[in-house]
Amino acid sequence: MISKGNYFVIFILLFMVFFMFMFAGVSSHVLSDASENIRAEDKAEVSYEDREVFSAEQKKRAAILSSDGETAAAKLLEEWCIYNKYSYQLYTSWVPEEEIDTYDLLLFSDYKLTAEDSDILYSYANLGKTMIFTKLPDYSAIVADPQFAAFFGIKAGVEEEMEADGIKIFSDFMLSKERVYKEGDYFGEEDDTRIDVPYYSLASGYEVYAVGILDNQKELGIEDKELPPLLWKTTTEKSFVFAVNSDVFNGVPLLGILTGFMAQEGDVFLYPIVNAQTISVLNYPYFSGENDETMQKLYSRSSEAVARDLLWSGIVQILKNYGSSYSFFASPKLDYAAQDKDRADYLSFYLREISKLPGDMGLSFDHVSDTGLAKVQEDNEQFLEENLPEYGLTALYAADFKPEEIAGNADYEHLRDIRLIMSGYEEGDSLIDFLDDGVLSVKFNQDGYQHETMDDLRMICVENALGMCNMEVDIGRVFYPESDEDEWNNLSLEWSKGDTYFKDFSKLDMVSVYEMEKRIRRFMALDYIYEREEKGITVRMKNFEEEAYFVLCTYNNSVESAENADVEKLSDTAWLIRALAPEVRIYLTEENVLEKPKNNKTVPSNPQ
């Protein structure tokens, strides 16, 4: 028989258990209902403007030769030099030999070359420089002069313009594995792999990194080594000469091609990367009841219910399949001309759920109405003032507005803290740039809903150059569909396919846009030099903060150990280096070396 005292003790214990569970639920709700952006203060302290750099004599120096320094092609070469921390100078005319001798690397942009330039090209080659030609002379000029052709490693012209059915990029040229782009491949559904290229036969002593694919190769009697070369290296006089023989590599892909070339220059090549892959979910969460009639017709739900009940779980599941980048750019409304007031009914739900992931939230300036920037800023300022007065948004999606028009705008209190502006890439843009007041501009280089040949080429090249990929996923298309393709079941299917393209880069980090921003600021502020030594390399850095990332390319060498760094193998010829101090030593061991026979007997060099 249980006494009254024991009943009382049991009651107290049950009450305490009940209270603890209730308190845990409430506290979880309160803590995760994040009315403040906890990532706002997690930022890089180093400054690009105030950085210290090594002297030009200590660094690799590059001369850029371009017919016009204002072209997109010339600016891209400057951008690549900045990312690699090279000291560079732009020239729009030929440079005296004694001056060019002060450079290590010569980058030829859209400089129009003819056979009359042979003498000066050979004089440069005699200096022992690395020479990269991003655009070859005209086919007619090359085949008309054997000496001019020989400079580029060309033995003869085969055909002025041949249609290649696809492209093959060999493994170990970039961080990705071998890429074969042809009709029926798994890079999208479009037949977009055919290219027209000048077809050359190369002289002996070359290395080819990409070729054109011919479906009728066997019928034509062409061996694999005779396929149309697209990227190659040859030796002319005392210099390495690298050539790009297709416009398909123009623009952003050239960043990765240039880095790939440099990795073929010697037995060891080290370069800095950002190491940040992100996915930005745009126009979501969505706080409006706009276009309800269309949503009811398609999904039998209101716009708010579609956003919360239909989209949320699907978005989170796809993001989890990709990795751990949970970055959302909220949209209070999309039609700024409509009278519908933005709603914050589910704001607490979204803040709580995003915090649980854990994720982060920025603001979207996207719109479907013919609305000026001032109206969008005013309405968003009002929404933030009423609903998120203490959140401290620091990241923004510019949509079709120019980032430089938004940066440093002191007229709106809740937009003053913006320090990262994401936007779409247009030709001539820098992937990474600084705007007024130190605001960072970063461009998207992938669309989550499509992955055709050129999308994949752009992705692997940016990954190779920067260890970075920024994917945009526009949820606004669901709320304002233009065709059946914009229905969520179709969009989600296309988006979910994309995680397979990241497998080659699984050793690189998938991060939030806030972490990406911090890493980019450190990357841009960093300066470094490295020295090849008998047992490895020593890396010295300036403006180092907490960590820095590099890719080390080695040939016939492997990493044995490292001081002040973590090392992870990326491929047979590349290693990811995470520097933990301003000075790092990496010890290498040579591979493919014949060991001394165990019986101590040797074979004479000239046996009788």
C-alpha positions as CSV (number, residue, x, y, z in Angstrom):
1,M,0.0,0.0,0.0
2,I,1.4,3.4,-1.1
3,S,1.3,6.1,1.6
4,K,0.1,9.6,1.1
5,G,3.6,10.8,1.3
6,N,4.7,8.6,-1.5
7,Y,1.7,9.7,-3.6
8,F,2.9,13.3,-3.1
9,V,6.5,12.5,-4.1
10,I,5.3,10.8,-7.3
11,F,3.0,13.7,-8.1
12,I,5.9,16.2,-7.6
13,L,8.2,14.1,-9.9
14,L,5.5,13.8,-12.6
15,F,4.9,17.6,-12.4
16,M,8.6,18.4,-12.7
17,V,9.0,16.1,-15.7
18,F,5.9,17.7,-17.3
19,F,7.3,21.2,-16.5
20,M,10.7,20.4,-17.9
21,F,9.3,19.2,-21.2
22,M,7.0,22.2,-21.5
23,F,9.9,24.6,-20.6
24,A,12.2,22.9,-23.2
25,G,9.5,23.4,-25.9
26,V,8.9,27.0,-25.0
27,S,12.5,27.9,-24.6
28,S,13.3,26.2,-28.0
29,H,10.6,28.3,-29.6
30,V,11.8,31.5,-27.9
31,L,15.5,31.0,-28.7
32,S,15.0,30.0,-32.3
33,D,12.5,32.7,-33.0
34,A,15.6,34.7,-33.9
35,S,14.6,38.4,-34.1
36,E,18.3,39.2,-34.4
37,N,20.8,38.0,-37.0
38,I,23.4,36.2,-35.0
39,R,25.8,36.1,-38.0
40,A,25.9,39.8,-38.4
41,E,28.9,40.2,-36.1
42,D,30.7,37.1,-37.5
43,K,32.8,38.9,-40.1
44,A,36.4,39.2,-41.3
45,E,38.5,41.8,-39.6
46,V,41.2,42.2,-42.4
47,S,40.7,45.0,-44.9
48,Y,41.4,44.9,-48.6
49,E,42.0,48.6,-48.7
50,D,44.6,48.6,-45.9
51,R,46.3,45.3,-46.7
52,E,50.1,44.9,-46.8
53,V,51.7,43.3,-49.8
54,F,55.0,41.8,-50.7
55,S,57.3,43.8,-53.0
56,A,56.9,43.3,-56.7
57,E,60.4,41.8,-56.8
58,Q,59.2,38.9,-54.5
59,K,56.1,38.1,-56.5
60,K,55.3,36.7,-59.9
61,R,55.0,39.6,-62.4
62,A,52.7,39.5,-65.4
63,A,52.5,41.7,-68.5
64,I,49.1,41.8,-70.2
65,L,49.2,42.7,-73.9
66,S,45.9,43.9,-75.3
67,S,44.8,46.0,-78.3
68,D,42.5,47.9,-76.0
69,G,42.8,47.9,-72.2
70,E,39.1,48.5,-71.8
71,T,37.8,45.3,-73.4
72,A,36.1,42.6,-71.3
73,A,38.9,40.2,-72.3
74,A,41.7,42.5,-71.0
75,K,39.8,43.2,-67.8
76,L,39.3,39.5,-67.2
77,L,43.1,38.9,-67.4
78,E,43.5,41.7,-64.8
79,E,40.9,40.1,-62.6
80,W,42.7,36.7,-62.8
81,C,46.0,38.4,-61.8
82,I,44.3,40.0,-58.8
83,Y,42.9,36.7,-57.6
84,N,46.4,35.1,-57.9
85,K,48.1,38.1,-56.2
86,Y,50.4,38.7,-59.3
87,S,51.9,42.1,-59.8
88,Y,50.8,43.1,-63.3
89,Q,50.9,45.8,-66.0
90,L,48.7,46.3,-69.0
91,Y,50.2,47.3,-72.3
92,T,48.4,48.2,-75.6
93,S,51.5,48.1,-77.8
94,W,54.7,46.1,-78.0
95,V,57.0,46.3,-75.1
96,P,60.8,46.7,-75.4
97,E,62.7,43.5,-74.8
98,E,64.6,44.8,-71.8
99,E,61.4,45.8,-70.1
100,I,59.6,42.5,-70.9
101,D,62.5,40.7,-69.3
102,T,61.4,42.0,-65.9
103,Y,58.2,39.9,-66.1
104,D,57.7,36.2,-65.5
105,L,54.4,35.7,-67.4
106,L,53.2,37.3,-70.7
107,L,49.4,37.2,-71.2
108,F,48.2,38.0,-74.7
109,S,44.5,39.1,-74.8
110,D,42.8,40.2,-78.0
111,Y,46.0,41.4,-79.4
112,K,45.9,40.9,-83.2
113,L,49.1,39.1,-84.3
114,T,50.4,38.6,-87.8
115,A,53.5,37.0,-89.3
116,E,55.2,40.4,-89.1
117,D,55.3,40.0,-85.4
118,S,57.4,36.8,-85.5
119,D,60.7,38.4,-84.8
120,I,59.5,40.1,-81.6
121,L,57.6,37.0,-80.4
122,Y,60.8,34.9,-80.8
123,S,62.8,37.5,-79.0
124,Y,60.4,37.3,-76.1
125,A,60.6,33.5,-76.2
126,N,64.3,33.6,-76.0
127,L,64.0,35.3,-72.6
128,G,62.5,32.1,-71.0
129,K,59.1,33.5,-70.2
130,T,55.7,31.7,-69.9
131,M,53.6,33.0,-72.7
132,I,49.8,32.4,-72.8
133,F,47.8,33.3,-75.9
134,T,44.0,33.4,-75.2
135,K,43.3,34.1,-78.9
136,L,45.4,32.7,-81.8
137,P,46.1,34.7,-84.9
138,D,43.9,34.1,-88.0
139,Y,44.1,30.7,-89.6
140,S,45.2,32.2,-92.9
141,A,48.1,34.1,-91.2
142,I,49.3,30.9,-89.5
143,V,49.3,28.6,-92.5
144,A,50.9,31.1,-94.8
145,D,54.1,31.3,-92.7
146,P,55.7,28.1,-91.4
147,Q,58.0,30.0,-89.0
148,F,55.0,31.9,-87.5
149,A,53.0,28.7,-87.2
150,A,56.0,26.9,-85.5
151,F,56.0,29.5,-82.8
152,F,52.7,28.2,-81.6
153,G,53.7,24.6,-82.0
154,I,51.7,24.2,-85.2
155,K,53.1,21.9,-88.0
156,A,50.3,22.6,-90.6
157,G,46.8,23.7,-91.1
158,V,44.2,21.0,-91.8
159,E,41.0,22.9,-92.2
160,E,40.1,26.6,-91.6
161,E,36.8,25.8,-89.9
162,M,35.8,22.3,-88.9
163,E,32.6,21.5,-87.0
164,A,33.5,19.4,-83.9
165,D,30.6,17.4,-82.4
166,G,31.8,17.8,-78.9
167,I,34.6,18.7,-76.5
168,K,36.8,16.6,-74.4
169,I,38.8,18.1,-71.5
170,F,41.4,15.7,-70.1
171,S,41.7,14.8,-66.4
172,D,44.2,16.5,-64.2
173,F,44.1,19.7,-66.2
174,M,41.6,21.1,-63.7
175,L,40.3,20.0,-60.3
176,S,37.4,18.2,-62.0
177,K,37.7,14.8,-63.6
178,E,37.7,14.3,-67.3
179,R,34.8,16.1,-69.0
180,V,33.3,14.9,-72.3
181,Y,30.6,17.1,-73.7
182,K,28.6,15.6,-76.6
183,E,25.1,15.0,-77.7
184,G,23.3,12.8,-75.3
185,D,25.5,13.5,-72.3
186,Y,24.1,14.2,-68.9
187,F,24.8,17.9,-69.0
188,G,21.3,19.2,-69.7
189,E,18.9,18.4,-72.5
190,E,20.0,20.8,-75.3
191,D,22.2,19.8,-78.1
192,D,24.7,22.6,-77.6
193,T,28.0,20.8,-77.9
194,R,28.9,21.5,-81.5
195,I,31.6,24.1,-82.1
196,D,33.4,25.4,-85.2
197,V,37.2,25.5,-84.7
198,P,40.3,26.0,-86.8
199,Y,41.9,22.5,-87.2
200,Y,45.7,22.3,-86.9
201,S,48.2,19.5,-86.8
202,L,50.7,20.1,-84.1
203,A,54.5,19.6,-84.2
204,S,56.1,17.1,-81.8
205,G,56.8,18.2,-78.3
206,Y,53.3,19.3,-77.4
207,E,50.9,18.5,-74.6
208,V,47.2,18.7,-75.3
209,Y,44.6,19.4,-72.6
210,A,41.4,19.6,-74.6
211,V,40.3,18.4,-78.1
212,G,37.3,18.5,-80.3
213,I,35.3,15.3,-80.7
214,L,34.3,14.0,-84.1
215,D,31.4,11.5,-84.4
216,N,32.8,10.3,-87.8
217,Q,36.4,10.0,-86.5
218,K,36.8,6.4,-87.6
219,E,35.3,7.0,-91.1
220,L,37.8,9.9,-91.5
221,G,40.7,7.7,-90.4
222,I,41.7,10.1,-87.6
223,E,43.6,8.8,-84.6
224,D,42.9,10.1,-81.1
225,K,46.1,12.1,-81.1
226,E,45.1,13.8,-84.4
227,L,41.8,15.2,-83.1
228,P,41.4,19.0,-83.4
229,P,43.4,20.5,-80.5
230,L,41.7,23.2,-78.4
231,L,44.1,23.8,-75.6
232,W,47.8,22.9,-75.7
233,K,51.4,23.7,-74.5
234,T,54.5,23.7,-76.6
235,T,58.1,24.8,-76.1
236,T,59.4,27.6,-78.3
237,E,63.1,28.6,-77.8
238,K,63.4,28.9,-74.0
239,S,59.7,29.5,-73.2
240,F,56.6,27.6,-72.6
241,V,53.8,28.7,-75.0
242,F,50.2,27.9,-74.1
243,A,47.4,28.3,-76.7
244,V,43.6,28.6,-76.6
245,N,42.1,27.6,-79.9
246,S,38.4,28.1,-79.4
247,D,36.0,30.9,-78.4
248,V,34.1,28.4,-76.2
249,F,36.6,29.2,-73.4
250,N,36.1,33.0,-73.6
251,G,34.7,34.9,-70.6
252,V,34.5,33.4,-67.1
253,P,35.7,29.9,-68.2
254,L,39.1,31.5,-69.1
255,L,39.8,32.1,-65.4
256,G,40.0,28.3,-64.9
257,I,41.8,27.7,-68.1
258,L,44.6,30.1,-67.2
259,T,45.0,28.5,-63.8
260,G,45.1,25.1,-65.5
261,F,47.9,26.3,-67.8
262,M,49.9,27.6,-64.8
263,A,49.6,24.2,-63.1
264,Q,51.4,22.7,-66.2
265,E,54.3,25.1,-65.9
266,G,56.4,23.1,-63.4
267,D,56.4,20.2,-61.0
268,V,54.8,22.4,-58.2
269,F,52.3,25.2,-58.4
270,L,50.5,26.8,-55.5
271,Y,47.6,29.3,-55.7
272,P,45.0,30.7,-53.3
273,I,41.3,29.9,-53.4
274,V,38.2,31.0,-51.5
275,N,36.9,27.5,-50.8
276,A,33.2,28.4,-50.6
277,Q,30.3,26.8,-52.4
278,T,26.9,28.4,-51.8
279,I,23.3,28.0,-52.7
280,S,21.1,31.1,-52.4
281,V,17.3,30.6,-52.3
282,L,15.9,33.8,-53.8
283,N,12.6,35.4,-53.0
284,Y,12.0,33.0,-50.1
285,P,10.6,33.2,-47.5
286,Y,7.8,35.1,-49.3
287,F,5.5,37.4,-47.2
288,S,2.7,38.3,-49.5
289,G,-0.7,37.2,-50.6
290,E,-0.2,38.3,-54.2
291,N,-1.4,36.2,-57.2
292,D,-3.7,34.1,-55.0
293,E,-6.0,33.3,-57.9
294,T,-3.2,31.6,-59.9
295,M,-2.0,29.8,-56.8
296,Q,-5.5,28.5,-56.1
297,K,-5.8,27.3,-59.7
298,L,-2.4,25.5,-59.7
299,Y,-2.2,24.2,-56.1
300,S,-5.6,24.8,-54.5
301,R,-3.9,26.9,-51.8
302,S,-3.3,30.6,-51.1
303,S,0.1,32.1,-51.9
304,E,1.1,32.0,-48.2
305,A,0.0,28.4,-47.9
306,V,2.0,27.4,-51.0
307,A,5.1,29.1,-49.5
308,R,4.8,27.5,-46.1
309,D,3.0,24.2,-46.6
310,L,4.1,23.1,-50.1
311,L,7.6,24.7,-50.6
312,W,9.3,24.7,-47.3
313,S,9.8,21.0,-46.8
314,G,10.8,20.4,-50.4
315,I,13.3,23.2,-50.3
316,V,14.9,22.0,-47.1
317,Q,15.2,18.4,-48.4
318,I,16.9,19.5,-51.6
319,L,19.3,21.7,-49.7
320,K,20.2,18.9,-47.4
321,N,21.0,16.7,-50.4
322,Y,23.4,19.3,-51.6
323,G,25.2,19.9,-48.3
324,S,25.0,22.5,-45.6
325,S,24.4,25.8,-47.4
326,Y,21.1,27.2,-46.1
327,S,20.9,30.8,-47.3
328,F,17.6,32.5,-48.0
329,F,16.8,36.0,-49.4
330,A,13.4,36.9,-48.2
331,S,10.9,38.8,-50.3
332,P,8.2,40.9,-48.5
333,K,6.5,41.2,-51.9
334,L,7.2,40.9,-55.6
335,D,4.5,43.1,-57.1
336,Y,5.3,46.6,-55.7
337,A,2.5,48.1,-57.8
338,A,-0.2,46.0,-56.2
339,Q,-2.2,47.2,-53.3
340,D,-1.8,43.9,-51.4
341,K,0.1,44.6,-48.1
342,D,3.0,42.4,-47.3
343,R,2.2,40.0,-44.4
344,A,4.3,38.8,-41.6
345,D,1.9,36.1,-40.3
346,Y,4.4,33.3,-40.7
347,L,7.6,35.4,-40.0
348,S,8.2,33.7,-36.7
349,F,7.8,30.3,-38.3
350,Y,10.4,31.0,-40.9
351,L,12.9,32.6,-38.5
352,R,12.6,29.7,-36.2
353,E,12.9,27.0,-38.9
354,I,15.8,28.7,-40.6
355,S,17.6,29.1,-37.3
356,K,17.1,25.3,-36.6
357,L,18.8,24.3,-39.9
358,P,21.1,26.3,-39.1
359,G,20.7,28.9,-41.9
360,D,20.7,32.6,-42.5
361,M,18.5,35.2,-44.1
362,G,19.1,38.2,-46.4
363,L,16.8,40.4,-48.3
364,S,15.7,40.3,-52.0
365,F,15.0,43.4,-54.1
366,D,13.5,41.3,-56.9
367,H,10.2,42.4,-58.4
368,V,7.7,41.6,-61.2
369,S,6.3,45.2,-61.5
370,D,7.8,48.1,-63.4
371,T,9.1,49.6,-60.2
372,G,12.1,51.9,-59.5
373,L,14.7,51.3,-56.9
374,A,13.5,54.0,-54.6
375,K,10.0,52.4,-54.3
376,V,11.5,49.0,-53.5
377,Q,13.9,50.5,-50.9
378,E,11.1,52.4,-49.2
379,D,8.7,49.4,-49.0
380,N,11.4,47.1,-47.7
381,E,12.5,49.7,-45.2
382,Q,9.0,49.9,-43.9
383,F,8.7,46.1,-43.7
384,L,11.9,45.8,-41.7
385,E,11.0,48.7,-39.4
386,E,7.6,47.1,-38.6
387,N,8.6,43.4,-38.4
388,L,12.4,43.0,-38.0
389,P,13.7,46.2,-36.4
390,E,16.6,44.5,-34.6
391,Y,17.5,41.8,-37.1
392,G,20.5,43.5,-38.7
393,L,20.3,42.3,-42.3
394,T,23.8,42.4,-44.0
395,A,23.2,40.5,-47.2
396,L,21.0,41.5,-50.2
397,Y,20.1,40.2,-53.6
398,A,20.1,43.1,-56.1
399,A,17.9,41.4,-58.8
400,D,18.0,43.7,-61.9
401,F,19.2,46.8,-60.0
402,K,22.9,47.8,-60.2
403,P,24.7,46.8,-57.0
404,E,26.7,50.1,-57.1
405,E,23.4,52.0,-56.9
406,I,22.5,50.2,-53.7
407,A,25.8,50.0,-51.9
408,G,26.5,52.5,-49.1
409,N,22.9,54.0,-49.2
410,A,22.6,55.9,-46.0
411,D,19.0,57.1,-46.6
412,Y,17.5,53.9,-45.2
413,E,18.4,53.0,-41.7
414,H,17.8,49.2,-42.0
415,L,19.8,49.0,-45.2
416,R,22.9,50.7,-43.9
417,D,24.4,47.5,-42.6
418,I,24.4,45.8,-46.0
419,R,27.9,44.5,-46.7
420,L,27.3,41.8,-49.2
421,I,25.3,42.2,-52.5
422,M,24.6,39.2,-54.7
423,S,23.6,39.6,-58.3
424,G,23.6,37.8,-61.7
425,Y,26.7,37.8,-63.9
426,E,26.9,39.8,-67.1
427,E,29.8,39.9,-69.5
428,G,32.5,42.2,-68.3
429,D,31.6,41.8,-64.6
430,S,34.1,40.7,-62.0
431,L,33.0,37.6,-60.1
432,I,34.2,39.4,-56.9
433,D,34.5,43.1,-56.5
434,F,34.4,45.9,-53.9
435,L,31.8,48.7,-54.1
436,D,31.6,51.9,-52.0
437,D,32.1,51.7,-48.3
438,G,33.7,48.3,-48.5
439,V,30.5,46.6,-49.7
440,L,31.3,43.3,-51.3
441,S,29.8,42.4,-54.7
442,V,29.6,38.7,-55.6
443,K,28.1,37.3,-58.8
444,F,26.2,34.1,-59.2
445,N,27.8,31.7,-61.7
446,Q,25.2,28.9,-61.6
447,D,21.4,28.6,-62.1
448,G,19.9,25.8,-60.0
449,Y,17.3,25.1,-62.6
450,Q,19.6,24.4,-65.6
451,H,22.9,22.7,-66.2
452,E,23.8,22.6,-69.9
453,T,27.2,22.2,-71.4
454,M,28.3,25.9,-71.0
455,D,26.9,25.9,-67.5
456,D,29.0,23.0,-66.5
457,L,32.1,24.4,-68.2
458,R,31.6,27.7,-66.4
459,M,31.2,25.8,-63.1
460,I,34.3,23.7,-63.3
461,C,36.4,26.6,-64.5
462,V,35.3,28.9,-61.6
463,E,35.9,26.0,-59.2
464,N,39.4,25.5,-60.6
465,A,40.3,29.2,-60.4
466,L,38.7,30.1,-57.1
467,G,37.4,26.9,-55.4
468,M,34.0,28.7,-55.4
469,C,30.5,28.2,-56.9
470,N,27.5,30.4,-56.2
471,M,24.2,28.9,-57.2
472,E,21.0,30.9,-57.4
473,V,17.6,29.3,-57.1
474,D,14.7,31.7,-57.8
475,I,11.5,30.6,-55.9
476,G,9.7,33.7,-57.3
477,R,9.1,31.7,-60.5
478,V,6.6,29.6,-58.5
479,F,4.5,32.6,-57.5
480,Y,4.5,34.2,-60.9
481,P,4.8,31.3,-63.4
482,E,5.2,32.0,-67.1
483,S,4.7,28.4,-68.3
484,D,4.3,24.9,-67.0
485,E,8.1,24.7,-66.5
486,D,7.6,27.1,-63.6
487,E,5.4,24.8,-61.6
488,W,7.1,23.6,-58.4
489,N,7.1,19.9,-59.3
490,N,9.1,20.7,-62.5
491,L,11.4,23.2,-60.9
492,S,12.2,21.1,-57.9
493,L,13.0,18.1,-60.1
494,E,15.5,20.1,-62.2
495,W,17.1,21.6,-59.1
496,S,17.4,18.3,-57.3
497,K,19.4,16.9,-60.2
498,G,22.2,19.4,-59.8
499,D,23.9,17.9,-56.7
500,T,25.6,15.3,-58.9
501,Y,27.7,18.1,-60.6
502,F,29.3,19.0,-57.3
503,K,30.7,15.5,-56.7
504,D,34.1,16.4,-58.2
505,F,34.3,19.1,-55.7
506,S,33.1,17.3,-52.6
507,K,36.3,18.1,-50.7
508,L,35.6,21.8,-51.0
509,D,33.3,23.4,-48.4
510,M,29.6,24.0,-48.9
511,V,28.9,27.1,-46.7
512,S,26.4,29.9,-46.1
513,V,26.7,33.3,-47.9
514,Y,27.8,34.9,-44.6
515,E,30.7,32.4,-44.3
516,M,31.4,32.9,-48.0
517,E,31.6,36.6,-47.5
518,K,34.1,36.2,-44.6
519,R,36.3,33.9,-46.7
520,I,36.2,36.1,-49.7
521,R,37.3,39.1,-47.7
522,R,40.2,37.1,-46.2
523,F,41.0,35.8,-49.7
524,M,41.1,39.3,-51.2
525,A,43.2,40.8,-48.4
526,L,45.7,37.9,-48.4
527,D,49.1,38.3,-50.1
528,Y,51.6,35.4,-50.3
529,I,54.8,34.2,-51.8
530,Y,56.2,30.7,-51.8
531,E,59.6,29.2,-52.4
532,R,60.5,25.8,-53.9
533,E,63.0,24.0,-51.7
534,E,64.7,20.7,-51.8
535,K,62.2,18.9,-49.6
536,G,59.1,20.9,-50.4
537,I,57.9,24.5,-50.3
538,T,57.6,27.3,-47.8
539,V,54.6,29.7,-48.0
540,R,54.7,33.1,-46.4
541,M,51.6,35.3,-46.0
542,K,50.6,38.8,-45.1
543,N,47.2,39.9,-43.8
544,F,46.6,36.4,-42.6
545,E,43.5,35.9,-40.4
546,E,42.7,32.6,-38.7
547,E,43.0,30.5,-41.9
548,A,43.7,30.7,-45.6
549,Y,43.1,28.1,-48.4
550,F,45.3,27.1,-51.3
551,V,45.4,24.4,-54.0
552,L,48.8,22.8,-54.4
553,C,49.3,21.1,-57.8
554,T,52.2,18.6,-57.9
555,Y,53.5,16.3,-60.6
556,N,55.6,13.3,-59.6
557,N,55.4,14.5,-56.0
558,S,53.0,13.8,-53.2
559,V,52.5,15.6,-49.8
560,E,54.3,13.8,-47.0
561,S,53.5,16.2,-44.2
562,A,52.9,19.9,-43.4
563,E,53.7,22.4,-40.6
564,N,50.9,24.8,-39.6
565,A,48.5,23.4,-42.2
566,D,45.9,20.8,-42.8
567,V,46.2,18.9,-46.1
568,E,43.6,16.9,-48.0
569,K,44.0,15.2,-51.4
570,L,41.7,16.6,-54.1
571,S,42.9,14.5,-57.0
572,D,45.9,12.6,-58.2
573,T,47.7,15.9,-58.8
574,A,46.1,18.4,-56.5
575,W,45.9,19.0,-52.8
576,L,43.8,21.3,-50.6
577,I,45.9,23.3,-48.2
578,R,44.3,25.0,-45.1
579,A,46.9,27.3,-43.7
580,L,46.7,27.8,-39.9
581,A,49.5,30.3,-39.5
582,P,51.2,33.1,-41.6
583,E,54.1,30.7,-42.5
584,V,53.5,27.1,-43.7
585,R,55.9,24.4,-44.7
586,I,54.8,21.5,-46.9
587,Y,57.1,18.5,-47.3
588,L,57.0,16.6,-50.6
589,T,58.2,13.2,-51.5
590,E,59.0,12.3,-55.1
591,E,57.1,9.6,-56.8
592,N,58.0,7.3,-59.7
593,V,61.6,7.1,-58.6
594,L,63.5,3.8,-59.2
595,E,64.8,2.5,-55.9
596,K,68.2,0.9,-55.3
597,P,68.0,-2.9,-56.0
598,K,67.7,-4.9,-52.9
599,N,70.6,-7.2,-53.9
600,N,72.8,-4.0,-54.3
601,K,73.6,-5.0,-57.9
602,T,73.4,-2.4,-60.7
603,V,73.2,-2.8,-64.4
604,P,76.0,-1.1,-66.4
605,S,74.8,1.9,-68.4
606,N,76.4,0.3,-71.6
607,P,76.3,-3.4,-71.0
608,Q,78.5,-5.6,-73.2
